[in-house]
Amino acid sequence: MIASALTVWEHALDAAPLDPSSHRAMAEAKRMHGDELSALAHTIAAETLEAYAVGAKHRSANGLCDVATGYFMKGDYETAARWYRLVLMIEPDLASAYQNLAAIHSYAGRIAEAKSCRERAYQIQRIFIEHAGDPVRRVLILSVGRTSGNVPCETLLPTTTCCRIKYVIDYASDEEDGQLPAFDLVFNAIGEPDVATSLAPRLERFMARCERFVLNPPFAVARTQRHRLTALLGDLDDVVVAPCIRSETLPCSRALLAESLARGRVEFPVLARPAATHGGEGLVRCETFEALEACMRISHGVHYLTSFYDYRSTDGYYRKYRIIFIDREPFAYHLAVSQHWMVHYFVAGMEESPWKVEEERRFLEDARPVLGGRAMKAIAAIGRRLDLDYGGIDFALLPDGRVLVFEANATMLVHRERDSGPLAYKNSHIQHIVDAFEQLLVRRSALST
């Protein structure tokens, strides 16, 4: 009986999604079905639609947007998308709804739809302000509508201490630079060097008129492109950077491809990676020219081609370390141990392996005995050479004690773990990173006044 009522009202809402009485009826059916969350969502929808129907003075779709965002944060993207679409039926210029719809389409691989929603969002709005309570500073965050890398603004710039003014600069005109809300300093969150390089003229114009201190200036980010790391870091003692070239297109002949690889001293096996990607997205290990050409045809566009360096430890496992640099100083963040050469923390089985957890714990508590003085000295030198206010390095420790650099740049993810989870021991070390960044903000804010 209840199931049939749900079906009836689902059809009714498909036909008339803006009918408040249907939402109230659906709320009652969901409540009888024991689904209190959905019942609340439909009740909020009914109240919102009723307010719009009578032209209430303080009508707003914010409550309904919060419903959609709640489902979005839970990972129920299909339900979230349905609610966001309803929000946009009554408030078609709500940029945040388009933003999250873009993310939902992107997760589902609907690239064209994601791009369309992003463009719509940032045509409507370029400035997004977030704060809680009485923050001590106002930080302008330079951002872009497309991917800008895994820069953890939410972790580094909590709204309790920072009023975050996100500025989507690639959609903004130069004139808008002079119309921004007041801010104390700038954090350039465009950490992806390929994006930073492509936006160089626009960012230079912003920098020329900006009178506040800028953390992670764009020129410092741009020089961390993968194919430029050898020139940037390769002369440091005990640092190994695998040869890498940037290929704009697939060469029209194998001879030209071979010539490009030889000129860059790139040898097989070759790691082919689409530009501006992270987390192993699109990364393929190619053993032959045939495999490399096939990979570059399938994932067309700009690629980085890097010599594969076998960095396996003597026990047969691959280890990838991450160290974060705050104002050039190193802080251990994580260690992932895997039997596969492409090491990523979330698939390395860390939580299921007590010995891996214990090894990571030792690294976080004191990296020097784990890595050795030779490697620590090399890492400190890398931090100084990067010259970033916020950045990091993913690397392996070679058997002879040298550091093999995978990537070193500003797009390094840092996030807290669940307090009740098996990785909660990491949170105190993450707090050290956050505290160090807060002290950096204090120092840089003083320079801006």
C-alpha positions as CSV (number, residue, x, y, z in Angstrom):
1,M,0.0,0.0,0.0
2,I,2.7,2.5,1.0
3,A,4.9,1.4,-1.9
4,S,2.0,2.1,-4.3
5,A,1.5,5.5,-2.8
6,L,5.1,6.4,-3.3
7,T,4.9,5.3,-6.9
8,V,1.7,7.5,-7.4
9,W,3.4,10.6,-6.0
10,E,6.6,10.0,-7.8
11,H,4.7,10.1,-11.1
12,A,2.8,13.2,-9.9
13,L,6.1,15.0,-9.1
14,D,7.6,13.9,-12.4
15,A,4.6,15.6,-14.1
16,A,4.5,18.7,-11.9
17,P,7.7,19.1,-9.9
18,L,6.6,22.6,-8.7
19,D,3.4,21.5,-7.1
20,P,3.7,21.9,-3.3
21,S,0.7,19.7,-2.5
22,S,2.4,16.8,-4.3
23,H,5.5,17.3,-2.2
24,R,3.5,17.4,1.0
25,A,1.8,14.1,0.0
26,M,5.2,12.6,-0.9
27,A,6.5,13.7,2.5
28,E,3.7,11.9,4.3
29,A,4.3,8.8,2.2
30,K,8.0,8.8,2.9
31,R,7.4,9.3,6.6
32,M,5.0,6.3,6.6
33,H,7.7,4.4,4.8
34,G,10.2,5.2,7.6
35,D,12.3,7.6,5.5
36,E,12.4,10.7,7.7
37,L,15.2,12.3,5.7
38,S,13.3,12.2,2.5
39,A,10.1,13.3,4.3
40,L,11.9,16.4,5.6
41,A,13.3,17.2,2.2
42,H,9.9,17.1,0.6
43,T,8.4,19.2,3.4
44,I,11.1,21.9,2.8
45,A,10.3,21.7,-0.9
46,A,6.6,22.2,-0.2
47,E,7.3,25.2,2.1
48,T,9.7,26.8,-0.4
49,L,7.3,26.4,-3.3
50,E,4.4,27.8,-1.3
51,A,6.4,30.9,-0.4
52,Y,7.3,31.5,-4.0
53,A,3.6,30.9,-5.1
54,V,2.4,33.8,-2.8
55,G,5.4,36.0,-3.5
56,A,6.5,36.0,0.2
57,K,8.9,38.8,1.0
58,H,11.7,36.6,2.3
59,R,11.3,33.6,0.0
60,S,14.5,31.8,-0.8
61,A,15.6,28.5,-2.2
62,N,18.5,28.3,0.2
63,G,16.8,25.7,2.4
64,L,16.0,23.5,-0.6
65,C,19.6,24.0,-1.9
66,D,20.8,22.8,1.5
67,V,18.8,19.6,1.0
68,A,20.4,19.0,-2.3
69,T,23.9,19.7,-0.8
70,G,23.2,17.3,2.0
71,Y,22.6,14.5,-0.4
72,F,25.6,15.6,-2.4
73,M,27.9,15.4,0.7
74,K,26.5,11.9,1.4
75,G,27.5,10.8,-2.1
76,D,23.9,10.3,-3.2
77,Y,24.5,12.2,-6.5
78,E,21.4,11.1,-8.3
79,T,19.1,12.4,-5.6
80,A,21.2,15.5,-5.2
81,A,21.0,16.3,-8.9
82,R,17.2,15.9,-8.8
83,W,17.0,18.4,-6.0
84,Y,19.4,20.8,-7.6
85,R,17.4,20.8,-10.8
86,L,14.3,21.7,-8.7
87,V,16.2,24.5,-7.1
88,L,17.1,25.9,-10.5
89,M,13.5,25.8,-11.7
90,I,12.6,28.4,-9.1
91,E,16.0,30.2,-8.8
92,P,17.7,29.8,-12.2
93,D,20.6,32.1,-11.3
94,L,21.8,30.2,-8.2
95,A,25.5,29.7,-9.1
96,S,26.2,27.2,-6.3
97,A,23.6,24.8,-7.6
98,Y,25.3,24.8,-11.0
99,Q,28.7,24.3,-9.4
100,N,27.6,21.1,-7.6
101,L,25.7,19.9,-10.7
102,A,28.9,20.3,-12.6
103,A,30.7,18.2,-10.0
104,I,28.0,15.5,-10.2
105,H,28.3,15.4,-14.0
106,S,32.0,15.2,-13.8
107,Y,32.0,12.3,-11.4
108,A,29.7,10.5,-13.8
109,G,32.0,11.1,-16.8
110,R,29.5,13.5,-18.5
111,I,32.2,16.0,-19.4
112,A,30.1,18.2,-21.8
113,E,27.3,18.6,-19.2
114,A,29.8,19.3,-16.5
115,K,31.5,22.0,-18.6
116,S,28.1,23.6,-19.5
117,C,27.1,23.8,-15.8
118,R,30.5,25.2,-14.7
119,E,30.2,27.9,-17.4
120,R,26.7,28.8,-16.4
121,A,27.8,29.0,-12.7
122,Y,30.7,31.4,-13.3
123,Q,28.9,33.5,-15.8
124,I,26.4,34.2,-13.0
125,Q,28.9,34.7,-10.2
126,R,32.7,35.0,-9.9
127,I,33.0,35.8,-6.2
128,F,32.0,33.4,-3.4
129,I,32.4,34.4,0.3
130,E,32.4,31.9,3.2
131,H,33.0,32.6,6.9
132,A,31.8,31.6,10.3
133,G,31.7,33.7,13.4
134,D,34.2,36.6,13.5
135,P,37.2,35.6,11.4
136,V,40.5,37.3,12.1
137,R,41.5,37.9,8.5
138,R,40.0,38.1,5.0
139,V,41.8,35.9,2.4
140,L,41.2,36.3,-1.3
141,I,41.6,32.9,-2.9
142,L,42.5,32.9,-6.5
143,S,40.7,30.0,-8.2
144,V,39.5,28.9,-11.6
145,G,36.4,27.3,-12.9
146,R,38.2,24.3,-14.3
147,T,40.4,22.1,-12.2
148,S,43.1,24.0,-10.2
149,G,44.6,21.0,-8.4
150,N,44.2,19.5,-5.0
151,V,44.9,22.5,-2.9
152,P,43.2,22.0,0.5
153,C,41.7,25.4,1.1
154,E,39.1,24.0,3.5
155,T,41.8,22.5,5.7
156,L,44.3,25.3,5.5
157,L,41.9,28.2,5.7
158,P,39.1,27.3,8.2
159,T,36.2,29.7,8.1
160,T,36.5,30.2,11.9
161,T,39.7,32.2,11.4
162,C,39.5,33.2,7.7
163,C,36.8,34.8,5.7
164,R,37.4,33.0,2.4
165,I,36.8,35.2,-0.7
166,K,37.0,32.8,-3.6
167,Y,37.6,34.6,-6.9
168,V,37.1,32.6,-10.1
169,I,39.5,34.6,-12.1
170,D,39.4,32.8,-15.4
171,Y,35.8,33.9,-15.9
172,A,36.3,37.5,-14.5
173,S,37.3,40.5,-16.5
174,D,40.3,42.7,-15.6
175,E,37.9,45.4,-14.5
176,E,36.5,43.0,-11.8
177,D,40.0,42.9,-10.2
178,G,39.4,46.4,-9.0
179,Q,35.9,45.8,-7.7
180,L,36.8,43.0,-5.2
181,P,35.7,43.1,-1.6
182,A,38.4,44.2,0.9
183,F,41.0,41.5,1.7
184,D,44.1,41.2,3.8
185,L,46.2,38.9,1.7
186,V,45.9,36.5,-1.3
187,F,46.3,32.8,-1.5
188,N,46.8,31.5,-5.0
189,A,45.0,28.2,-5.0
190,I,45.6,27.6,-8.7
191,G,48.1,24.9,-7.8
192,E,47.9,22.9,-11.1
193,P,51.0,24.2,-13.0
194,D,49.5,23.4,-16.4
195,V,46.5,25.6,-15.6
196,A,48.7,28.3,-14.1
197,T,50.9,28.4,-17.2
198,S,47.9,28.7,-19.6
199,L,46.5,31.6,-17.5
200,A,49.9,33.4,-17.2
201,P,49.0,36.7,-18.9
202,R,45.7,37.0,-16.9
203,L,47.4,36.3,-13.7
204,E,50.3,38.7,-14.4
205,R,47.7,41.5,-14.9
206,F,46.1,40.7,-11.6
207,M,49.5,40.6,-9.9
208,A,50.5,43.9,-11.4
209,R,47.7,45.7,-9.7
210,C,47.5,43.7,-6.5
211,E,48.8,45.6,-3.4
212,R,48.5,42.7,-0.9
213,F,51.0,39.9,-0.3
214,V,50.4,36.9,-2.5
215,L,51.1,33.4,-1.2
216,N,52.2,30.9,-3.9
217,P,52.8,33.5,-6.6
218,P,51.7,32.2,-10.0
219,F,55.3,32.2,-11.5
220,A,56.5,29.8,-8.7
221,V,53.6,27.4,-9.4
222,A,54.1,27.5,-13.2
223,R,57.7,26.3,-13.0
224,T,56.6,23.0,-11.3
225,Q,55.3,21.5,-14.5
226,R,56.4,17.8,-14.7
227,H,58.7,18.3,-17.6
228,R,60.4,21.2,-15.9
229,L,61.3,19.4,-12.7
230,T,64.6,18.1,-14.0
231,A,65.8,21.6,-14.6
232,L,64.4,22.8,-11.3
233,L,65.6,20.0,-9.0
234,G,67.9,17.7,-10.9
235,D,71.1,19.4,-9.8
236,L,70.4,19.0,-6.1
237,D,72.5,16.4,-4.2
238,D,70.9,13.0,-3.7
239,V,67.8,13.9,-5.8
240,V,66.7,11.8,-8.7
241,V,64.2,13.1,-11.2
242,A,63.2,10.8,-14.0
243,P,63.5,12.2,-17.6
244,C,60.2,13.6,-18.8
245,I,58.9,15.4,-21.9
246,R,55.7,17.2,-22.7
247,S,54.0,16.0,-25.9
248,E,51.4,18.4,-27.2
249,T,50.1,16.0,-29.8
250,L,50.8,12.5,-31.0
251,P,53.7,12.8,-33.5
252,C,52.6,12.0,-37.0
253,S,55.2,9.2,-37.3
254,R,56.9,6.7,-35.0
255,A,60.2,8.1,-36.1
256,L,59.3,11.6,-34.8
257,L,58.0,10.1,-31.5
258,A,61.2,8.1,-31.1
259,E,63.2,11.3,-31.8
260,S,61.3,13.2,-29.2
261,L,61.9,10.5,-26.6
262,A,65.5,10.3,-27.4
263,R,66.0,14.0,-27.2
264,G,64.4,14.0,-23.8
265,R,66.4,10.9,-22.7
266,V,63.1,9.1,-22.0
267,E,63.4,5.4,-22.2
268,F,60.9,2.5,-22.1
269,P,59.0,1.6,-20.0
270,V,57.3,5.0,-20.5
271,L,54.6,6.4,-18.2
272,A,52.1,8.3,-20.2
273,R,49.9,10.8,-18.3
274,P,47.4,13.4,-19.6
275,A,48.3,16.9,-18.6
276,A,46.6,18.6,-15.6
277,T,45.7,15.2,-14.0
278,H,46.5,13.7,-10.6
279,G,45.7,10.7,-8.6
280,G,46.8,8.3,-11.4
281,E,43.9,9.5,-13.6
282,G,44.7,8.3,-17.2
283,L,48.2,7.1,-16.2
284,V,49.4,4.2,-18.3
285,R,52.7,2.3,-18.2
286,C,53.7,1.5,-21.8
287,E,56.3,-1.1,-22.6
288,T,56.4,-0.5,-26.4
289,F,55.9,2.1,-29.0
290,E,52.7,0.4,-30.0
291,A,51.3,0.6,-26.5
292,L,52.4,4.3,-26.2
293,E,50.8,5.3,-29.5
294,A,47.6,3.5,-28.6
295,C,47.4,5.2,-25.2
296,M,48.0,8.7,-26.7
297,R,45.3,8.1,-29.3
298,I,42.7,7.0,-26.8
299,S,43.5,9.9,-24.4
300,H,44.2,12.5,-27.0
301,G,45.6,15.9,-26.1
302,V,48.7,17.0,-24.2
303,H,50.7,14.2,-22.4
304,Y,53.7,13.9,-20.1
305,L,55.9,11.0,-21.1
306,T,58.3,9.9,-18.3
307,S,60.8,7.2,-17.9
308,F,59.6,4.6,-15.4
309,Y,62.1,4.2,-12.6
310,D,61.8,0.9,-10.7
311,Y,61.7,2.1,-7.1
312,R,60.7,-1.1,-5.4
313,S,62.1,-1.6,-1.9
314,T,64.2,-4.6,-1.0
315,D,61.1,-6.3,0.6
316,G,59.3,-6.2,-2.8
317,Y,56.9,-3.4,-1.8
318,Y,56.6,0.0,-3.4
319,R,56.5,3.0,-1.0
320,K,55.3,6.5,-1.8
321,Y,56.0,9.2,0.8
322,R,54.4,12.6,0.9
323,I,55.9,15.6,2.7
324,I,54.3,19.0,2.8
325,F,56.2,22.2,2.8
326,I,54.9,25.2,4.8
327,D,57.0,28.3,4.1
328,R,59.7,25.9,2.7
329,E,59.8,23.8,5.9
330,P,59.0,20.0,5.6
331,F,56.2,18.2,7.5
332,A,55.5,14.5,7.1
333,Y,52.0,13.8,5.8
334,H,51.6,10.2,4.8
335,L,53.2,7.0,3.6
336,A,51.5,4.5,1.3
337,V,52.8,1.0,0.8
338,S,51.6,-1.2,-2.1
339,Q,52.6,-4.3,-4.1
340,H,51.7,-2.3,-7.3
341,W,54.0,0.3,-8.9
342,M,51.2,2.9,-9.1
343,V,50.8,3.6,-5.4
344,H,47.8,5.5,-4.1
345,Y,46.8,5.7,-0.5
346,F,43.1,4.8,-0.9
347,V,43.8,1.5,-2.8
348,A,47.0,0.5,-1.0
349,G,45.1,-1.4,1.8
350,M,46.7,0.7,4.5
351,E,43.8,0.4,6.9
352,E,43.7,-3.4,6.6
353,S,47.4,-3.9,7.3
354,P,48.5,-3.2,10.9
355,W,52.2,-3.4,9.9
356,K,51.7,-0.7,7.2
357,V,49.9,1.5,9.7
358,E,52.7,1.1,12.2
359,E,55.3,1.9,9.5
360,E,53.4,5.1,8.6
361,R,53.0,6.0,12.2
362,R,56.8,5.9,12.7
363,F,57.3,8.0,9.6
364,L,54.9,10.7,10.8
365,E,56.3,10.7,14.3
366,D,59.9,11.2,13.1
367,A,60.8,11.1,9.4
368,R,64.6,11.3,9.9
369,P,65.2,7.7,11.2
370,V,62.9,6.3,8.5
371,L,64.4,8.2,5.6
372,G,67.9,8.9,6.8
373,G,69.9,12.1,7.1
374,R,71.0,12.0,3.5
375,A,67.4,12.0,2.2
376,M,66.2,14.6,4.8
377,K,68.9,17.0,3.7
378,A,67.8,16.5,0.0
379,I,64.1,17.1,0.9
380,A,65.0,20.3,2.8
381,A,66.9,21.5,-0.3
382,I,63.9,20.7,-2.5
383,G,61.6,22.8,-0.3
384,R,63.9,25.7,-0.6
385,R,64.3,25.3,-4.4
386,L,60.5,25.1,-4.9
387,D,60.2,28.3,-3.0
388,L,56.5,27.9,-2.3
389,D,54.5,29.1,0.7
390,Y,52.4,25.9,0.4
391,G,53.5,22.8,-1.6
392,G,54.7,19.3,-1.2
393,I,56.5,16.4,-2.7
394,D,55.6,12.8,-3.5
395,F,58.7,10.6,-3.6
396,A,60.3,7.3,-3.0
397,L,63.4,6.4,-1.0
398,L,65.8,4.5,-3.2
399,P,67.9,1.7,-1.7
400,D,71.0,3.9,-1.7
401,G,69.3,6.6,0.3
402,R,68.6,9.0,-2.6
403,V,65.2,10.7,-3.2
404,L,63.3,9.8,-6.3
405,V,60.8,12.6,-7.1
406,F,57.4,11.7,-8.5
407,E,56.0,15.2,-8.3
408,A,56.8,18.4,-6.4
409,N,54.3,21.3,-6.6
410,A,51.5,23.2,-4.9
411,T,48.7,20.8,-5.7
412,M,49.1,18.5,-2.7
413,L,46.0,17.2,-0.8
414,V,45.9,17.3,3.0
415,H,42.8,16.3,4.9
416,R,41.8,15.2,8.3
417,E,40.8,11.6,9.1
418,R,37.7,10.4,11.0
419,D,38.4,10.7,14.7
420,S,36.9,7.2,15.3
421,G,38.6,5.6,12.3
422,P,41.8,3.5,12.1
423,L,43.8,6.4,10.7
424,A,42.9,8.9,13.4
425,Y,46.5,8.9,14.6
426,K,47.3,11.1,11.5
427,N,45.2,14.0,12.7
428,S,47.7,15.4,15.3
429,H,50.3,15.5,12.5
430,I,47.9,17.2,10.2
431,Q,47.2,19.7,12.9
432,H,50.9,20.5,12.9
433,I,50.6,21.4,9.2
434,V,47.5,23.5,9.8
435,D,49.1,25.3,12.7
436,A,52.3,26.1,10.7
437,F,50.2,27.5,7.9
438,E,48.2,29.7,10.4
439,Q,51.5,31.1,11.6
440,L,52.5,31.8,8.0
441,L,49.3,33.6,7.5
442,V,50.0,35.7,10.6
443,R,53.5,36.6,9.3
444,R,52.3,37.4,5.7
445,S,49.3,39.4,6.9
446,A,51.7,41.6,8.8
447,L,53.7,42.3,5.6
448,S,50.5,43.3,3.8
449,T,49.6,46.1,6.2
